[in-house]
Amino acid sequence: MEPLLLKTSLAAYLLGTLIGGWGILKPGNVARRGSMGALGVGFVLQGAGLVVRSIEIGTFAITTFPEQVSFFALVLAGVYLLTQVRFRLDVLAAVVGPIGFIGVLAALVAHGGAPDPPPELRSPWLFVHVTLAYLGNAAFALACLVSLVYLWEERQLKAHSVGRFLWRLPSLERLDTVNFKFLIWGFVLLTLSIVIGVLWAELYFGRFWSWEPRTIWTMIIWVIYAVLLQGRFTVGWGGRRAAALTIVGFGVLFVAFIGVNVLAPGQHADSFG
């Protein structure tokens, strides 16, 4: 059942990507509704596949690196679809679609290859902790994508290269505001995830902190975004500087996510299999 759901989701994400790309060339309500519809179907089917897989193994299906990649893609698609209702960031559909496609592909390739999860992962704490963390990461990812659009649009305006497509994009002020909101939500969610992780570790392992790569890098990322938000609140960082720093921050987060999982997983890997 799960492979069928994932394969159908794969096709939906691919369709959403193609329609989203067409919408960049020819913006309009038809392309917008088509891409959102296809991405929505992909999200629902991928989510259903995650539920089926979780029931099969008896815990939240995020015990392997491919499953983590898949879950991040799922959360990113969900957050994008939710925020699209308010912010109308149509241009990002052509980017969110491929990310969803890659996430589902990773889940398909690794299907059935995960070992039995240890007892400590058969806990509701896992779902809460991981979901909050990935919601925060998705918000940071969207802030990064919005920042890339901001820098590109600013460059086009300075070069006086104003075409039909550029006028359909949100204004620079709007993009800066959206970036700020994504950063705030990402930081709040990441903080809550850290708090839940600390409580879980204290209750189960008897210690709230372990000096391993994943926890260390999580705190480094938290500090980076705390400094960025502090600069926006007190110093007035915004516009181009905020966009550039947002991209750098997510770059660190992305490299840490890949590097920690592949090169130095630490104690989390002993628990996650």
N, C-alpha and C positions, 0 to 999 in steps of 0.2 A: 504493500500500500504506500509506504513512504517513498520508494523510488519513483512511483508513478506521479505522486504529488510533486516531487522535486523536478522531475523532467517537464511536467506541464508548467511549473513555475519558471523553469529555465526558458521555455519558449515565450512566456509572457514578458519576462524581463528583456529578452532580446527584442520583442516587438515594441516594448516601451522605449527601448534605446533608439530603435530605428525611427519611430514616430517623433521622439524627442529631437533627434538630429534633423529630421525634416522640418520640425517646428523652428529650429534655429534659422534655417534658410528661408522658410515661409511662415513667420509667426501668425498665429490666429487661434480662435477658440476651438476649431476642429482639431488642430494638432495638440493643443493643451489638453482637451478632454480625452483624446485618444491616448496620449502618453500617460496621463494620470490613471485612466481606466486600466491600461495594460499593467502598469506598475502596481496598481491596487490589487489586481488579480494575482500577480506574482507574489506580492506580500502575503496575501491570505493563504495561498497554496503552500508557500514556504513555511509559514507559521503552522499550518496544519501538519506538515511533515515533521516539524520540530516536536509538536505535541505527540504524534504517533511514536516517534523515536524515543522520547522521554518516557512514555508509558512502557515501551519495550524493555528499557534498561533499568527502570525503577527509580530514576532520578532525572534531574534537569540535564538534557543532552548538550553539555558543553565541556566534556571531559578531555577532548583532544584539540590540538591546534586547528585542524580543519573545521571542527565544529564551532570553535570560537570565531574563526573567520566568517563562517556562515551566519552565526548569530549576530555579529557586528553588521553584516550586510542587511540582515532582516531588520534590525533596529534602525539602521540608517534610513532604509526605505520607509519604515513606518513613521519616523520623526519627520522626514521630508514631506510625506503625503499629508501629515497632520498640519504642519506649518504652512504648506502650500495654500491651504484654504485662506490664510490671512495675508501672507507675504507675497504670493504670486511670483515665485522664483522659477518660472517656466524653463529658463535657460539651463537649470541644473538637472533637468530630467535626463538629458543625454549623458550625464556623468553618473547619476545615481543608478540608472539602469544597468550599465556595465558592472558596477560594484555589486549589485544584486546578482547579476549573472555569474560573476566570479565566485561569490559566496555559495550559491547553490551548487555550482560545479565542484567546489571543494568538498561540500557535504556528500555529493554523489560519489566522487572518487574515493573518499575515505569511508564510505558506508559499510558498516559491519566490522570495521577494523579496530574498534575501541575495546579495551579490556573491561572487565567488570569493575565498576567504581567502588572505592572503599566505603566503609560505613559512614565516615564523617561527611561524605558528600550526599548521602541520602537524607538531606535536611532542608527544610524551607529556607534556612539562612542562605544557602547557596543561591537560590533563585533571586532573593531580594538583593543580596550583595552584588551578584554579577549583573543583574538587570540594571541596577542603578549606575554601575560603572560604565556599562555599554551605552546607556542612554546619554550619560555625560560625554563619552567619546564621540557619539553620533552628533551631539550638539557642537562639539569642538570641530568635527569634520565639516559640518555645514558652515560653521563660521569661517573655516579656512577656504572653502569653495566660494563663499560670498566675497571674501577678501580678494581672491584671485579675479573675480568678476570686477570688483571695485578698481583694482590696479589697472586692469585692461581697459575699462571704460574711461578712467582718468587719462590714460595715455592717449586714447583715441580722441578725447575732447581737446587735449593740449595740442595734438597734431592737426586739429580742425578737420578730422576725418569723421564727419557726422553723417551716417547713412540711415536708411529706414530702420534697420535692425537696432541700431544704437538707441533710437528714440523709444523703442519698445521695452528697453531695459529699465529697471527701477533707477531713480536718480542716485547720485553719489551719496547724498544725505540719507536717503532711504536705506541704501546698502550699509552705510556706516551704523545706522540705528539697528538694523537687523543683526549685523555682526555683534554689536554690543549685547543684544538680548540673548543671542546664542551663547556667548561667552558666560553671561551670568548664569543661565540655566545649566550649562555644562559644569561650571564650577560648583554650583550648589549640589548637583547630582553626584559629582565626583566626591565631594566632601561627605555626603550622606553615605556613599558606598564605603569610604574609608572608615567611618564611624561604625557601620554595621560589621565590617571586616574585623575591626578591633574587638568589638563585643563578642563576635563569634569565636575569634581566636582565644580570648580570655576564658570564655565559658567551656570550650572544648579542649584546648591545649594547656590552659592555665597560664598563658602569657599573651599579652596583647600585641607584642611586636617581635618580629624576627628579622635579623639582618641578612636578608636574601635579596637577590637582584630585583625581583618583581616589586617588593615593598619599597625598596630604596628608590627605584625609578618612579614609582607612583608618587612618592613624596616630592621628588624633584619636579615632576610635571605639575603637581599641585602648587608648588612654590612659583613656578614659571607663570602660571595663569593667575595666581594671587598677585604677583608683581604687575602683570599686565592690567588687571582690573584696578589695582590700586592707582596705577598711572592714569587710567581713564577717569577714575573718580576724583582724584586730587590734583593731578598735574594738567589734566585736560588732553591726554593723548587721544587722538582720534584721526580720522581720515587715513591718509597714506601710511603714517607711522603705525597706527593701530592695525591696519591691514597687514603690513609687513611682519609685525611682531606676532600676529595671530598665525600667519603661515609658518613662521619659525617655530612657534609653540607646538603646532600640530605636527610639524616635521620631527621634532624631538619625540613626541608621543608615538608617532608611527614607527620610527626607528627603534624606539625602546620596545614597542609591542612585538615587532618582528625579531629583534635581537634577543630579547629575554626568552621568548618562546623557543627559538631555534638554538641559541648558543648557551644560555645560562638560565634555564627555567627555575632552578632552586627547589625549595620545599614544595611549592605549589605543584610542581610536576610530580612529586612523590604522591601527592594526594589525587591529582587529576589523571594519573596514569600515563 
